[in-house]
Amino acid sequence: MAVAYEKLNRAIRFVMNSTDEEFHSHFSEYFNLDAALNYYCFVWYTNTKI
């Protein structure tokens, strides 16, 4: 469980501290683009409040 928390914290630090260029260049090291887009579309389609 601690490994999962560390990975989540690492991703959060990346989002908080990266420049736009770094975020664009290294996004795939932290997130799955297809999954992120699917999640966004699902939330938009269902009008879910996040």
RAUR-V799345 format. One record per backbone hydrogen bond with DSSP energy under -0.5 kcal/mol. CO is the residue of the C=O (numbers start at 1). NH is the residue of the N-H. E is the energy in kcal/mol with one decimal. If there is no record, write none. Layout:
<<CO,NH,E> <CO,NH,E>>
//
This chain:
<<1,5,-1.9> <2,6,-2.2> <3,7,-2.2> <4,8,-2.3> <5,9,-2.8> <6,10,-2.3> <7,11,-2.1> <8,12,-2.5> <9,13,-2.6> <10,14,-2.1> <11,15,-2.3> <12,16,-2.6> <13,17,-2.5> <14,18,-1.7> <19,23,-2.8> <20,24,-2.4> <21,25,-2.4> <22,26,-2.4> <23,27,-0.9> <26,29,-1.5> <26,30,-0.6> <27,30,-1.7> <27,31,-2.5> <31,33,-0.7> <32,36,-2.5> <33,37,-2.6> <34,38,-2.5> <35,39,-2.5> <36,40,-2.5> <37,41,-2.7> <38,42,-2.5> <39,43,-2.7> <40,44,-2.6> <41,45,-3.1> <42,46,-2.5> <43,47,-0.7> <43,48,-1.9> <44,47,-0.6> <48,50,-0.6>>
//
